[in-house]
Amino acid sequence: MFIHVREANGGIPRDIPLTPHLLERLKIYRCWRRPTDWLFPSKMRPDQPMERKTIRMACNLAGLRAGIDRSVTPHVFRHSCATHMLEAGADLRTIQVLPGHADIQTTAQYLCVSTTRLQAALNPFDVLQLKPIYRSQNDHRQGERASAGSRRCLSPARPGIPRSMGPCYLYTTPSGIP
């Protein structure tokens, strides 16, 4: 189920997902306030929509009640929703369509990935099955191991690689430049 917003941000119409929980809340609100023209009318002028300043103040008050230290604006709320959707597993195209972005680059600006998610991401290099590269006797390129004595690392002077690693998994040319 969706709510159709005729004039959303930028005057663009949008369809916003309506969860059963939100639907129940809106029914209670509608019975209580009985809006006629607008779902959220202005308090001072009921024939007009709620003003931007009122929405900003409501977002900031909700942030204070939630214990958020920084100022919460509708833009911060929108940004946070996109980030939480990403972390919950929504694909980028869905996150692009909901706020009404025409360009995926606009959506990318909203997304912040938490460090927890970054640390949990699988690094493709962790699953590679690498074979050791040994120096051959003739051209210093990868070759078969002739004997235990020829098992030298190709880059023993390379900083950061301990000698205890055994055969290196790096290839260098005879000049020493990888």
C-alpha positions, 0 to 999 in steps of 0.5 A: 500500500502507498500514500500518493503525495501530489506535491512532494519535495521539488513539486514532484509527485511521489508514492510513499510506502505505507506500512500497516503500523503507519496506516493504523496511526494515520487512521487514529490521527484522521479520527482525531483531527478530521482533516478535510483538504490536507492530511496535515493542514496548517494550524493557523490556516487549515485550508493550506498545507503544513508549513516547512518551518513546522515540519522542521520543528517537528523533526527537531523535536522528534530528534530531541525525544530520541536522544539525538544530540545534533539538529534533526532536519527533514534532510537529515531524516531523509538521509538517515532513512536511505542509509538504514534502508541500505543497511537493511539490505535494500538495493540502490535502485529501490533507495533511488526511487523512493526519494524520487531521484532521477540520477543514481549519483544523487542517491549515492550522496545520501548513503553513508555506510557504517564501519560495522558494515564495512568490516563485515564486507567480504574482501574478494582477496580473502577467498583467492587460492594463490599458488606460490611463485618461485624463481626459475633457474633460467629467466627468473620467471615462474617455474617448477621447483627444482629443489629445496634450495631453489625455494627463495622468495622473489622479493626478500627485501620487500618491506612488510613481508616477514621472511618466515612466510615461506615462499612469497606470493609476489612477482618481481622482474629481475630488475626488482620492479614489480 
